Amino acid sequence: SEYLLLLTQAKELPAQARRLCKINDGSLHAQLLEDLHLSETTPSPQSDPVITTRKVVSKGQNQVTIEELAILKPQTIELSCYLTDIPNNPPYLTGYWTKDGKGIVNSEETVNRTNEQYILKKTFDILAKDLGNYSCIFKEIQTQVTFVLDVPVIKDKRDKPIVSYTGDSVVLACKLKQTPNTWNWYKANNTEKGLINVTANPLNYKIFIHGNETKLTVLNLTEEDSGKYICSAEFDIKPSESYIELKVLSYIEPLKPFIAIVLEVIVLVTLIFLWEKCNKPQNDNISAGENELCSEQISKLTRDDSNGVENNTARQRKLEH
């Protein structure tokens, strides 16, 4: 019973402590040595690297198939091309791989027919610099499958800027199917971009983040807030960015074309009035000098009206741009 008690206590000790135990019983001593040996020499099991597999089946010859793959983190990926329904079913085909249209060194191989299909596989280690278009190509029949490896793309991009007015607030939004690690907002400044810090500018910005979407609220707009804003979805492999252009106008800006039209109408009415006055039957008491003055006024108003039309056209073109 004492040996059993010692055995129980010894097994509960850590490996380093068990080395110090001196027990006279041979069987117990052997058991302890075996435990020590196992704990010190047995390697911890290591899991094999995870390989992501993507398979595309292409039927017939002279076919081009495109498969888009969203890559969120660095990984090892196996790309497989399965080719079927080939006329005459030759015993083999020649296949090779390209990246962004350039042949990959030592990728060409003979692909034998197996169960009425041809299978071309290759494994790639994908980091940020390795993203791109990977294509498997079968030479003899001009068939290829292209795998587009990239971070998820924010597709709701605007072709036209968002227009708002001074003193107002505006909400800029971005959304993805996948959920990134986090979101960041930047404001473009020529070739650089500055991170928008809500904590430092609580009166100017508010940022809302909820999983796969984010919103930036710009408060108390001024004309200096005009420009490009960047929403950035942060993934392990690289960020995915989208640009939103904001244009801030003063409230009088939309009224300028109407003001110009009103001024032109006033000038036109004045011209008509002067023309009628100068061309009505002349009285004897109207001197030749008054006629000359009338002609000069009409000429001046005509020139001013012409300049006004040109300036208005220029302003309208500027607004359109």
MIGUMAR-477749 format. One line per 5 residues: number of its first residue (from 1); their letters; for each residue x, y, z of N, C-alpha, C. Coordinates in steps of 0.1 Angstrom, whole numbers, m for minus. Example, Ala and Ser with C-alpha at 12.3 -4.5 7.8 and 13.67 -1.06 7.14 Angstrom:
<fizas>
1	as	132/m57/78/123/m45/78/132/m33/78 ~ 128/m22/71/137/m11/71/129/0/79 .
</fizas>
This chain:
<fizas>
1	seyll	8/m12/0/0/0/0/9/13/0 ~ 20/12/7/29/24/7/35/26/m7 ~ 38/15/m14/43/16/m27/33/23/m37 ~ 21/18/m35/10/24/m43/8/39/m40 ~ 9/42/m27/8/57/m24/19/65/m30 .
6	lltqa	32/59/m29/43/66/m34/42/68/m50 ~ 37/57/m56/35/57/m70/25/68/m74 ~ 14/69/m67/4/79/m70/9/93/m68 ~ 17/95/m57/22/108/m55/33/112/m65 ~ 41/102/m69/52/105/m78/47/108/m92 .
11	kelpa	36/101/m96/30/104/m109/24/118/m110 ~ 20/123/m99/14/137/m98/24/148/m99 ~ 37/144/m97/48/154/m97/52/158/m111 ~ 57/170/m113/62/174/m126/74/165/m130 ~ 78/165/m143/89/157/m147/102/161/m140 .
16	qarrl	105/174/m138/117/178/m132/117/173/m117 ~ 106/173/m110/106/168/m96/107/153/m96 ~ 102/146/m106/103/132/m105/117/126/m107 ~ 126/134/m112/140/130/m113/146/128/m100 ~ 141/136/m90/147/136/m77/142/125/m68 .
21	ckind	132/118/m72/126/107/m64/135/95/m64 ~ 138/90/m52/146/77/m51/137/67/m44 ~ 132/58/m52/124/47/m47/130/34/m50 ~ 131/25/m40/138/13/m40/131/2/m48 ~ 118/3/m49/111/m8/m56/114/m7/m71 .
26	gslha	119/m19/m77/123/m19/m91/113/m16/m100 ~ 101/m22/m99/90/m19/m108/85/m5/m108 ~ 85/1/m97/81/15/m96/91/24/m102 ~ 104/21/m100/115/29/m105/114/28/m121 ~ 112/16/m126/111/15/m140/99/23/m146 .
31	qlled	88/23/m139/77/30/m143/79/45/m144 ~ 86/50/m134/90/65/m133/99/68/m145 ~ 109/60/m147/118/63/m158/111/63/m172 ~ 102/54/m173/94/53/m186/86/66/m188 ~ 80/71/m177/73/83/m178/81/95/m181 .
36	lhlse	94/96/m175/103/106/m178/108/106/m192 ~ 110/94/m197/115/92/m211/105/97/m221 ~ 92/93/m218/82/97/m228/80/112/m228 ~ 80/118/m216/78/133/m215/89/141/m222 ~ 102/135/m222/113/143/m227/116/140/m242 .
41	ttpsp	112/128/m247/117/124/m260/105/124/m270 ~ 93/123/m266/82/123/m275/79/137/m281 ~ 81/139/m294/79/152/m299/64/156/m299 ~ 61/169/m297/47/173/m298/42/172/m312 ~ 30/167/m314/25/166/m328/23/180/m334 .
46	qsdpv	28/181/m347/26/194/m354/16/192/m366 ~ 7/202/m366/m3/201/m377/3/205/m390 ~ m2/198/m401/3/201/m414/m3/214/m418 ~ 4/222/m427/m1/235/m431/m14/233/m439 ~ m23/242/m436/m36/242/m443/m35/247/m457 .
51	ittrk	m40/239/m466/m39/242/m481/m53/244/m486 ~ m56/256/m490/m69/259/m496/m70/254/m511 ~ m80/247/m514/m82/241/m527/m93/248/m535 ~ m90/252/m547/m100/257/m556/m100/250/m569 ~ m112/245/m573/m113/236/m585/m123/243/m595 .
56	vvskg	m119/243/m608/m128/247/m619/m128/237/m630 ~ m140/234/m635/m142/225/m646/m145/232/m658 ~ m137/229/m669/m139/236/m682/m143/225/m692 ~ m153/228/m700/m158/218/m710/m155/223/m724 ~ m149/214/m732/m147/217/m746/m134/225/m749 .
61	qnqvt	m131/228/m761/m119/235/m765/m122/249/m768 ~ m112/257/m769/m113/272/m772/m122/279/m762 ~ m121/275/m749/m129/281/m739/m120/289/m729 ~ m126/300/m724/m119/309/m714/m128/310/m702 ~ m124/305/m691/m132/306/m679/m125/314/m668 .
66	ieela	m133/323/m662/m127/332/m652/m134/329/m638 ~ m126/327/m628/m131/324/m614/m124/334/m605 ~ m133/342/m598/m128/352/m588/m127/346/m574 ~ m116/348/m568/m114/342/m554/m110/354/m545 ~ m118/355/m534/m115/365/m524/m104/360/m514 .
71	ilkpq	m93/367/m514/m82/362/m505/m82/372/m493 ~ m84/367/m481/m84/375/m469/m71/375/m461 ~ m64/365/m462/m51/363/m454/m41/356/m462 ~ m28/357/m459/m18/349/m465/m21/334/m464 ~ m19/326/m474/m22/312/m474/m15/304/m485 .
76	tiels	m16/291/m484/m11/282/m494/m24/277/m501 ~ m24/279/m514/m36/275/m522/m33/266/m534 ~ m41/256/m535/m39/247/m547/m50/250/m557 ~ m46/254/m569/m55/256/m580/m56/244/m589 ~ m68/240/m593/m70/228/m601/m78/231/m613 .
81	cyltd	m74/227/m625/m82/228/m637/m86/215/m642 ~ m99/212/m643/m104/199/m648/m110/202/m662 ~ m104/195/m672/m108/197/m686/m115/185/m691 ~ m128/186/m696/m136/175/m701/m141/178/m715 ~ m148/168/m721/m155/169/m734/m145/174/m745 .
86	ipnnp	m134/168/m746/m124/172/m757/m126/162/m769 ~ m128/168/m781/m129/159/m793/m117/150/m794 ~ m120/138/m798/m110/127/m801/m103/122/m788 ~ m105/129/m777/m98/125/m764/m84/120/m766 ~ m75/129/m770/m61/125/m771/m55/119/m758 .
91	pyltg	m45/111/m758/m40/105/m746/m34/115/m736 ~ m29/126/m741/m23/136/m733/m24/149/m739 ~ m23/160/m731/m22/174/m735/m10/180/m728 ~ m6/192/m733/5/199/m726/m1/211/m719 ~ 1/212/m707/m4/224/m699/7/231/m692 .
96	ywtkd	4/244/m689/13/253/m682/5/264/m675 ~ 13/271/m666/6/282/m658/12/295/m661 ~ 4/306/m660/9/320/m662/4/328/m650 ~ 11/339/m647/7/349/m637/7/362/m644 ~ m5/368/m644/m7/381/m651/m2/381/m665 .
101	gkgiv	m4/370/m672/m1/369/m686/14/365/m689 ~ 22/363/m679/36/359/m680/37/344/m676 ~ 44/336/m684/46/322/m681/54/320/m668 ~ 49/311/m660/56/307/m647/67/297/m651 ~ 79/299/m646/90/291/m649/88/277/m644 .
106	nseet	92/267/m652/91/253/m649/77/248/m646 ~ 67/255/m652/53/250/m649/47/241/m660 ~ 54/240/m671/48/232/m682/50/217/m679 ~ 39/210/m682/39/195/m679/30/188/m688 ~ 32/175/m689/23/167/m697/12/162/m689 .
111	vnrtn	m1/164/m693/m12/161/m686/m19/149/m693 ~ m18/137/m686/m24/125/m692/m39/125/m690 ~ m46/118/m699/m60/116/m698/m63/106/m687 ~ m72/110/m677/m76/101/m667/m92/102/m665 ~ m98/90/m668/m113/90/m667/m119/100/m675 .
116	eqyil	m115/101/m688/m120/110/m698/m119/125/m694 ~ m109/128/m686/m106/142/m682/m91/145/m680 ~ m88/157/m681/m74/161/m679/m73/171/m667 ~ m64/168/m658/m63/176/m646/m50/182/m645 ~ m50/195/m643/m37/203/m641/m38/210/m628 .
121	kktfd	m29/207/m619/m29/213/m606/m15/220/m603 ~ m16/230/m594/m4/236/m589/m7/244/m576 ~ 3/243/m567/2/249/m554/10/262/m554 ~ 4/273/m548/10/286/m547/10/291/m533 ~ 21/297/m529/21/304/m516/17/319/m518 .
126	ilakd	6/323/m513/1/337/m516/3/346/m505 ~ 11/357/m507/12/369/m499/7/380/m507 ~ 8/392/m501/2/404/m508/8/406/m521 ~ 21/404/m523/28/406/m536/24/395/m546 ~ 18/384/m541/15/373/m550/1/374/m556 .
131	lgnys	m7/384/m551/m21/385/m557/m20/388/m571 ~ m30/383/m579/m30/386/m593/m39/375/m600 ~ m37/374/m613/m44/365/m622/m36/353/m625 ~ m40/341/m621/m33/329/m624/m41/321/m634 ~ m34/317/m645/m42/310/m655/m35/296/m658 .
136	cifke	m43/286/m659/m38/273/m665/m42/272/m679 ~ m33/268/m688/m35/269/m702/m32/255/m708 ~ m41/250/m716/m38/237/m723/m34/241/m738 ~ m22/238/m742/m17/243/m754/m24/239/m767 ~ m26/226/m768/m31/221/m781/m45/226/m784 .
141	iqtqv	m53/229/m774/m68/232/m777/m71/247/m773 ~ m61/254/m769/m63/268/m766/m74/271/m756 ~ m74/263/m745/m84/264/m735/m77/269/m722 ~ m83/278/m715/m76/283/m703/m87/286/m692 ~ m82/285/m680/m90/289/m668/m82/299/m660 .
146	tfvld	m88/311/m657/m81/322/m650/m87/323/m636 ~ m78/322/m626/m82/325/m612/m78/339/m609 ~ m87/347/m605/m84/361/m601/m83/361/m586 ~ m71/362/m581/m69/362/m566/m67/377/m562 ~ m76/382/m553/m75/395/m549/m83/397/m536 .
151	vpvik	m80/408/m528/m88/410/m517/m103/414/m521 ~ m113/412/m513/m126/416/m517/m127/430/m522 ~ m134/433/m532/m135/446/m539/m148/453/m534 ~ m146/465/m530/m158/474/m526/m163/479/m539 ~ m175/473/m543/m180/476/m557/m189/488/m558 .
156	dkrdk	m194/493/m547/m204/504/m548/m197/517/m550 ~ m188/518/m560/m181/531/m562/m189/540/m571 ~ m188/553/m568/m196/563/m574/m188/569/m586 ~ m195/571/m597/m189/578/m609/m189/593/m607 ~ m199/598/m600/m201/612/m598/m198/616/m583 .
161	pivsy	m194/628/m580/m192/632/m566/m205/634/m559 ~ m204/632/m545/m215/636/m537/m215/651/m534 ~ m226/658/m537/m227/672/m536/m234/676/m523 ~ m228/685/m515/m235/690/m503/m232/705/m502 ~ m237/711/m491/m236/726/m490/m230/729/m477 .
166	tgdsv	m224/741/m476/m217/746/m464/m227/746/m453 ~ m222/742/m441/m230/742/m429/m238/729/m427 ~ m240/721/m437/m247/709/m436/m238/697/m431 ~ m244/685/m430/m236/673/m427/m239/663/m438 ~ m229/654/m441/m230/644/m451/m225/631/m446 .
171	vlack	m231/620/m451/m228/606/m447/m222/599/m459 ~ m209/594/m457/m203/586/m467/m202/572/m462 ~ m206/562/m471/m207/548/m467/m200/539/m476 ~ m195/528/m470/m189/517/m477/m194/504/m472 ~ m195/493/m480/m200/480/m476/m193/469/m484 .
176	lkqtp	m191/458/m477/m185/446/m483/m194/434/m480 ~ m192/423/m488/m198/410/m484/m191/404/m472 ~ m177/404/m473/m169/399/m462/m168/409/m451 ~ m164/404/m439/m162/413/m428/m147/415/m425 ~ m142/427/m426/m127/429/m424/m124/429/m409 .
181	ntwnw	m111/429/m406/m107/430/m393/m111/444/m386 ~ m110/454/m394/m115/467/m390/m116/476/m402 ~ m121/488/m400/m122/498/m411/m115/511/m407 ~ m109/518/m417/m102/531/m415/m107/540/m425 ~ m107/553/m422/m111/564/m431/m99/573/m433 .
186	ykann	m97/577/m446/m86/587/m449/m92/598/m458 ~ m84/609/m457/m87/620/m467/m75/622/m476 ~ m77/621/m489/m66/622/m498/m61/637/m499 ~ m48/638/m499/m41/651/m500/m31/650/m510 ~ m34/653/m523/m26/652/m534/m22/637/m536 .
191	tekgl	m9/634/m534/m5/620/m535/m5/612/m522 ~ m7/619/m511/m7/613/m498/m21/612/m493 ~ m23/605/m481/m36/604/m475/m34/605/m460 ~ m43/612/m454/m42/614/m439/m53/607/m432 ~ m49/599/m421/m59/592/m413/m69/602/m406 .
196	invta	m82/599/m407/m92/607/m401/m93/602/m386 ~ m89/611/m377/m89/608/m363/m102/614/m356 ~ m112/606/m353/m124/611/m347/m122/616/m333 ~ m113/610/m326/m110/615/m312/m105/629/m312 ~ m96/632/m322/m90/645/m322/m99/655/m328 .
201	nplny	m109/651/m336/m118/660/m343/m133/656/m341 ~ m137/656/m328/m151/651/m326/m162/660/m331 ~ m159/673/m334/m169/682/m339/m170/682/m354 ~ m160/675/m361/m160/674/m375/m164/661/m381 ~ m160/650/m373/m162/637/m379/m169/627/m369 .
206	kifih	m177/618/m374/m182/607/m367/m180/594/m375 ~ m175/583/m370/m174/571/m377/m182/560/m371 ~ m190/553/m379/m198/542/m375/m193/529/m382 ~ m190/519/m374/m185/506/m379/m194/495/m374 ~ m200/487/m383/m208/475/m379/m205/464/m389 .
211	gnetk	m196/455/m385/m192/444/m393/m187/447/m406 ~ m195/444/m417/m190/445/m430/m194/459/m436 ~ m198/469/m428/m201/482/m434/m196/493/m424 ~ m193/504/m430/m189/516/m422/m195/529/m428 ~ m196/539/m419/m201/552/m424/m193/563/m417 .
216	ltvln	m190/573/m425/m183/585/m420/m192/597/m422 ~ m195/603/m411/m203/616/m411/m194/628/m410 ~ m194/636/m419/m187/649/m419/m196/660/m415 ~ m193/666/m404/m202/676/m398/m197/691/m401 ~ m207/700/m401/m204/714/m402/m195/717/m415 .
221	lteed	m200/713/m426/m192/713/m438/m188/727/m442 ~ m175/728/m447/m170/740/m453/m164/736/m467 ~ m161/746/m475/m156/743/m488/m142/735/m487 ~ m135/737/m476/m123/730/m474/m125/715/m472 ~ m137/710/m469/m140/696/m468/m141/689/m481 .
226	sgkyi	m141/697/m492/m142/690/m505/m130/682/m508 ~ m131/671/m515/m120/663/m519/m124/648/m519 ~ m113/640/m520/m115/625/m520/m113/619/m506 ~ m123/611/m503/m122/603/m490/m121/588/m493 ~ m113/582/m485/m109/567/m488/m114/559/m476 .
231	csaef	m123/549/m479/m126/539/m469/m117/527/m471 ~ m111/522/m461/m102/511/m462/m106/499/m453 ~ m109/488/m459/m112/476/m452/m99/468/m449 ~ m96/467/m437/m83/461/m433/m84/446/m432 ~ m77/439/m441/m76/424/m440/m62/420/m437 .
236	dikps	m60/407/m433/m47/403/m429/m37/404/m441 ~ m41/402/m453/m32/401/m464/m29/415/m469 ~ m39/424/m470/m37/438/m475/m51/445/m474 ~ m51/458/m474/m64/465/m473/m71/466/m487 ~ m84/467/m486/m92/469/m498/m98/483/m497 .
241	esyie	m95/492/m507/m99/506/m506/m109/510/m517 ~ m117/520/m513/m126/526/m522/m126/541/m520 ~ m128/549/m531/m127/563/m531/m141/569/m533 ~ m144/580/m525/m156/587/m526/m153/602/m526 ~ m157/609/m537/m154/623/m539/m166/631/m533 .
246	lkvls	m162/641/m525/m172/650/m519/m170/664/m525 ~ m181/671/m529/m180/685/m534/m189/693/m525 ~ m183/703/m518/m191/712/m509/m192/726/m516 ~ m205/730/m518/m208/743/m524/m214/753/m514 ~ m213/766/m517/m220/775/m509/m234/776/m515 .
251	yiepl	m244/781/m507/m258/781/m511/m260/790/m522 ~ m252/800/m524/m254/810/m535/m250/804/m549 ~ m242/794/m548/m236/788/m560/m247/783/m570 ~ m257/776/m566/m267/772/m575/m276/783/m581 ~ m276/795/m574/m284/806/m578/m277/815/m589 .
256	kpfia	m264/813/m590/m256/821/m599/m262/821/m614 ~ m265/810/m619/m270/810/m633/m284/818/m634 ~ m292/816/m624/m305/823/m624/m303/839/m623 ~ m293/842/m614/m290/857/m613/m285/862/m626 ~ m277/854/m633/m272/859/m646/m283/861/m656 .
261	ivlev	m292/851/m656/m304/852/m665/m312/865/m662 ~ m315/867/m649/m322/879/m645/m315/892/m650 ~ m302/893/m648/m295/904/m653/m295/906/m668 ~ m295/895/m675/m296/896/m690/m310/901/m694 ~ m320/896/m687/m334/901/m690/m335/916/m688 .
266	ivlvt	m329/921/m677/m329/935/m674/m322/943/m684 ~ m311/938/m689/m303/945/m699/m311/945/m712 ~ m318/934/m715/m325/933/m728/m337/943/m728 ~ m344/944/m716/m356/953/m715/m351/967/m717 ~ m340/970/m710/m334/984/m711/m331/987/m726 .
271	liflw	m325/978/m733/m322/980/m747/m334/983/m755 ~ m344/975/m753/m357/977/m761/m362/991/m758 ~ m362/995/m745/m368/1008/m741/m360/1019/m748 ~ m347/1018/m748/m338/1029/m754/m340/1029/m769 ~ m341/1017/m775/m343/1016/m790/m356/1023/m794 .
276	ekcnk	m367/1020/m786/m379/1027/m790/m379/1042/m788 ~ m372/1046/m777/m371/1060/m774/m363/1067/m785 ~ m352/1061/m790/m344/1067/m800/m349/1067/m814 ~ m359/1058/m817/m364/1057/m830/m378/1062/m832 ~ m384/1068/m821/m397/1074/m823/m396/1087/m830 .
281	pqndn	m407/1093/m836/m406/1105/m844/m399/1116/m836 ~ m389/1122/m843/m381/1132/m836/m389/1146/m835 ~ m388/1152/m823/m393/1166/m821/m383/1176/m825 ~ m387/1188/m828/m378/1198/m832/m368/1202/m821 ~ m373/1200/m808/m365/1205/m797/m354/1194/m793 .
286	isage	m354/1182/m799/m344/1172/m796/m332/1175/m804 ~ m321/1177/m798/m308/1181/m805/m301/1168/m810 ~ m292/1171/m820/m284/1160/m825/m275/1154/m815 ~ m271/1162/m804/m263/1156/m794/m270/1146/m786 ~ m283/1148/m783/m291/1138/m776/m292/1125/m784 .
291	nelcs	m293/1126/m797/m294/1114/m805/m281/1106/m804 ~ m269/1113/m804/m256/1106/m803/m255/1100/m790 ~ m260/1106/m779/m259/1100/m765/m267/1088/m765 ~ m279/1088/m771/m288/1076/m771/m281/1065/m778 ~ m274/1067/m789/m267/1057/m797/m256/1051/m788 .
296	eqisk	m249/1060/m781/m238/1055/m773/m243/1046/m762 ~ m254/1049/m756/m260/1041/m745/m264/1027/m750 ~ m270/1027/m762/m274/1014/m768/m261/1006/m771 ~ m251/1012/m776/m239/1005/m780/m232/999/m767 ~ m232/1007/m756/m226/1003/m744/m233/991/m738 .
301	ltrdd	m247/992/m738/m255/981/m732/m253/969/m740 ~ m252/970/m753/m250/958/m762/m237/951/m758 ~ m226/959/m757/m213/953/m753/m214/947/m740 ~ m220/953/m730/m221/948/m716/m229/935/m716 ~ m240/935/m724/m248/923/m725/m240/911/m731 .
306	sngve	m232/914/m742/m224/904/m748/m214/898/m738 ~ m208/907/m730/m198/902/m720/m205/894/m710 ~ m217/898/m706/m224/891/m695/m227/877/m700 ~ m231/875/m713/m235/862/m718/m222/853/m718 ~ m211/859/m722/m198/851/m722/m194/847/m708 .
311	nntar	m195/856/m699/m192/853/m685/m201/842/m679 ~ m214/844/m682/m223/834/m677/m221/820/m683 ~ m217/820/m696/m214/807/m702/m202/800/m695 ~ m192/809/m692/m180/804/m686/m183/799/m672 ~ m192/806/m664/m196/802/m651/m203/788/m652 .
316	qrkle	m212/787/m661/m220/775/m662/m211/763/m666 ~ m201/765/m674/m191/755/m678/m183/751/m665 ~ m180/760/m658/m172/758/m645/m180/749/m636 ~ m193/753/m634/m202/745/m625/m204/731/m630 ~ m205/729/m643/m206/716/m649/m194/707/m646 .
321	h	m182/713/m647/m170/706/m644/m169/703/m629 .
</fizas>
